């Protein structure tokens, strides 16, 4: 019986490892295929005009997506300024003060639920409370929708990273007479800042490619974004519009914009991983 059990365990172990390796290879294959296809189709659209000129009218050669690039940067930056502080504060409360009370459990449940809400529902929610009452689309509404998506991601990451900090560090600082807020800011944050930074960068990378919320909030515009109080040009909605158009030059520009977003998201992700790895080392 013992040899059979040992043989069965070894066979099961080898089978599970083989299936895991196969699943990993399949995922890597499709990821590489997507990267290759987007790069192959999008590189032809990347030139100096792509970054310096506004979109050209239909049927007119030339033009670029400078207004959409700037609009995306402005909307994402404002969303980060709104979502990151709120997410960090929510994560601090869950990790430091709300571990064993009803409010903490309710907040944790809300955060976990928000992480699974489809982004299009977030766009509809912001549309109902920020677009309809004011009667027009705006970059502010777009930034708010992206911030709502960022908050649960940052909050959950912050809670997890702060939870990894040993309680001995907190107790030592409190024993020296430091107030609780000083312990959290000076001791706990310093120990978990690399993981928190990684979570923030990943949250920014996630929202930078969202399209559905911006369709209901910021919409789009072919003009330079002089103010976020009006419909604001952005890359994701521009890709949606250009890819659905019958014009070959617009479709080529859509591939170029897709390559730009993909490279930005990939760069942020790699930077976050490298920064965390170097910090651990």
Protein Blocks (a to p, Z undefined) as FASTA:
>chain_A
ZZmmmmmmmmmmmmmmmmmmmmmmmmmmmmmmmmmmmmmmmmmmgcfklmmpccddehia
gjidklmmmmmmmmmmmmmmmmmmmmmmmmmmmmmmmmmcfklmmmmmmmmmmmmpcfkl
mmmmmmmmmmmmnopacfklmmmmmmmmmmmmmmmmmmmmmmmpcfklmmmmmmnopafk
lmmmmmmmmmmmmmmmmmmmmmmmmmmmpfklmmmmnopafbdcfbfkbccddfklmmmm
mmmpcbfklmmmmmmmmmmmmmmmmmmmmmmmmmmmmmmZZ
